[in-house]
Amino acid sequence: MSRRAALALGLAGGAALLTGCGSRGETADPAALPVVGNRVSTVWSNRADGPMPAAGDEGVPFSVVLSGAPQRPSVSDGALVGNMPRKPGAIYVGQQLDSPLHRLGARFGFGPGDAGGALALVAFTPEQPPRANLHLSLTSDRWILGVITNGAVDEVARDFYSAPVPLDGTPVQGEVRLAGTTAWIAVPDGTVRRVDDPRFAVVAGSLATWEFFKLTPNSSDVRMYATWAG
């Protein structure tokens, strides 16, 4: 993905954080989550402070795309941090899987700031312009699920959490699992939502991506404590 395409996607996806409406999905029993094993997984809280490593705990290389950010992420105080300046921007951290992914998640936290800061979980295809059958934004107070077609984020569903995430770095967890045209979303407040849409199966993303995103200069910074995909 080019930096120009990344910036366009980041801004398009970020604009959706503050606008939009539609389905909230159906509340689901956590036991309904499809069983999907992880193929890549990195526990950043076990890493020493320093530059971001070239590969994850399982040895699969990372790719990094900077969009409006001057430097790569690094490990600091038990987390992968974006080192993003006080302005809008995005950083995409990816790992290429050998087949379409069906699970993508992270344990993460937020620093002080507004809800324009987000962690996005994205399943990209290798095409240009970028496409993805999954784009899940997790902010400090809401989730927004979409897909990427024609280089733009199309929203499918969204809702607020039952309570906002603390802005003090407290670890929370979010992930999504895909099965055909259904996505199960485990959001930071502990609930699970089921969302059905045929676009989840139109393309098959295999590039697992964790995105640091800031919509405004005052947006919360994201800290990633663990990342995984399957």
CORFEN-V307005 format. One record per residue. N is the residue number from 1. RES is the residue in three letters. PHI is phi in radians with two decimals (999 if undefined). OMEGA is omega in whole degrees, -180 to 180 (999 if undefined). Layout:
BEGIN
n=[N N]
res=[RES RES]
phi=[PHI PHI]
omega=[OMEGA OMEGA]
END
This chain:
BEGIN
n=[1 2 3 4 5 6 7 8 9 10 11 12 13 14 15 16 17 18 19 20 21 22 23 24 25 26 27 28 29 30 31 32 33 34 35 36 37 38 39 40 41 42 43 44 45 46 47 48 49 50 51 52 53 54 55 56 57 58 59 60 61 62 63 64 65 66 67 68 69 70 71 72 73 74 75 76 77 78 79 80 81 82 83 84 85 86 87 88 89 90 91 92 93 94 95 96 97 98 99 100 101 102 103 104 105 106 107 108 109 110 111 112 113 114 115 116 117 118 119 120 121 122 123 124 125 126 127 128 129 130 131 132 133 134 135 136 137 138 139 140 141 142 143 144 145 146 147 148 149 150 151 152 153 154 155 156 157 158 159 160 161 162 163 164 165 166 167 168 169 170 171 172 173 174 175 176 177 178 179 180 181 182 183 184 185 186 187 188 189 190 191 192 193 194 195 196 197 198 199 200 201 202 203 204 205 206 207 208 209 210 211 212 213 214 215 216 217 218 219 220 221 222 223 224 225 226 227 228 229 230]
res=[MET SER ARG ARG ALA ALA LEU ALA LEU GLY LEU ALA GLY GLY ALA ALA LEU LEU THR GLY CYS GLY SER ARG GLY GLU THR ALA ASP PRO ALA ALA LEU PRO VAL VAL GLY ASN ARG VAL SER THR VAL TRP SER ASN ARG ALA ASP GLY PRO MET PRO ALA ALA GLY ASP GLU GLY VAL PRO PHE SER VAL VAL LEU SER GLY ALA PRO GLN ARG PRO SER VAL SER ASP GLY ALA LEU VAL GLY ASN MET PRO ARG LYS PRO GLY ALA ILE TYR VAL GLY GLN GLN LEU ASP SER PRO LEU HIS ARG LEU GLY ALA ARG PHE GLY PHE GLY PRO GLY ASP ALA GLY GLY ALA LEU ALA LEU VAL ALA PHE THR PRO GLU GLN PRO PRO ARG ALA ASN LEU HIS LEU SER LEU THR SER ASP ARG TRP ILE LEU GLY VAL ILE THR ASN GLY ALA VAL ASP GLU VAL ALA ARG ASP PHE TYR SER ALA PRO VAL PRO LEU ASP GLY THR PRO VAL GLN GLY GLU VAL ARG LEU ALA GLY THR THR ALA TRP ILE ALA VAL PRO ASP GLY THR VAL ARG ARG VAL ASP ASP PRO ARG PHE ALA VAL VAL ALA GLY SER LEU ALA THR TRP GLU PHE PHE LYS LEU THR PRO ASN SER SER ASP VAL ARG MET TYR ALA THR TRP ALA GLY]
phi=[999 -1.28 -1.13 -1.12 -1.12 -1.10 -1.12 -1.08 -1.15 -1.06 -1.20 -1.15 -1.18 -1.20 -1.05 -1.19 -1.09 -1.83 -2.31 1.77 -2.76 2.51 -1.08 -1.81 1.30 -1.82 -1.15 -2.19 -1.25 -0.93 -1.16 -1.39 -1.01 -1.04 -1.42 -2.36 -1.37 -1.44 -1.84 -2.33 -2.86 -2.31 -1.71 -1.18 -1.18 -1.63 -1.57 -1.32 -1.01 2.62 -1.05 -1.07 -1.20 -1.32 -2.50 -1.41 -1.04 -1.61 1.67 -1.37 -1.11 -1.69 -1.96 -2.36 -2.09 -1.73 -2.39 1.36 -2.16 -1.50 -2.54 -1.26 -1.10 -2.53 -1.69 -2.54 0.90 1.38 -2.63 -1.48 -2.08 -1.48 0.94 -1.48 -1.31 -1.42 -2.86 -1.05 3.04 -2.64 -2.33 -1.91 -1.88 -2.20 -2.39 -1.46 -1.59 -1.55 -2.80 -0.94 -1.56 -2.23 -2.66 -2.70 -2.80 -2.81 -1.84 -2.68 -2.64 -2.12 -1.57 -1.07 2.50 -1.53 -1.36 -1.39 -1.52 -2.63 -1.78 -1.97 -1.87 -2.30 -1.91 -1.49 -1.68 -1.41 -1.28 -2.19 -1.15 -1.02 -2.26 -2.74 -1.59 -2.73 -2.56 -1.94 -1.64 -2.10 -1.75 -1.34 -2.37 -2.76 -2.13 -2.41 -1.85 -2.69 -2.29 -2.02 -2.33 0.92 1.27 -2.35 -1.50 -1.83 -1.28 -1.93 -2.75 -2.79 -2.95 -1.48 -1.28 -1.17 -2.67 -1.10 -1.31 -1.02 -1.75 -2.27 1.48 -0.92 -1.19 -2.28 -2.34 -2.57 -2.78 -2.36 -2.21 -1.96 -2.53 1.12 -1.68 -2.09 -2.06 -1.85 -1.99 -1.73 -1.73 -1.04 -1.45 1.66 -1.61 -2.12 -2.06 -1.91 -2.26 -1.95 -2.83 -1.10 -1.20 -1.13 -1.92 -1.21 -2.19 -2.17 -1.36 -2.18 -1.69 -1.23 -2.32 -2.03 -1.92 -1.44 -2.45 -2.30 -1.54 -2.31 -1.05 -1.75 -1.19 -1.05 -1.53 -1.68 -2.08 -1.83 -1.65 -2.78 -2.37 -2.73 -2.75 -2.64]
omega=[-180 178 179 178 179 180 180 179 -180 -179 179 179 -180 178 180 179 -173 -180 175 177 179 -175 173 -175 179 174 -176 174 177 179 -180 179 177 178 -180 179 177 174 172 -179 178 176 -177 -180 176 -175 176 177 178 -180 175 -179 -178 -176 179 -177 -178 177 179 -176 173 166 -180 174 179 179 -176 179 -172 -176 -179 173 176 177 -179 177 174 180 169 -177 -174 -177 -175 179 180 175 180 179 -179 173 -178 177 -174 170 -178 175 -177 177 -177 -179 180 180 180 -177 -180 165 -169 178 -179 170 180 177 -178 -174 173 172 -176 163 175 175 -171 174 -177 165 -179 -175 171 -2 -176 173 178 175 178 172 -178 176 178 178 179 -179 -177 171 180 -178 179 174 178 176 180 176 -179 179 175 -178 177 -178 178 172 173 172 176 175 -180 175 177 -178 -178 180 179 -180 172 -176 175 176 177 175 -176 173 -179 -178 -178 173 172 -176 173 -172 -172 179 176 180 178 178 174 180 179 178 -178 -178 177 -177 -177 175 -178 180 179 177 179 -173 175 -173 166 -179 173 180 -178 176 -177 -179 178 172 -180 173 179 -180 176 177 -180 178 -180 999]
END
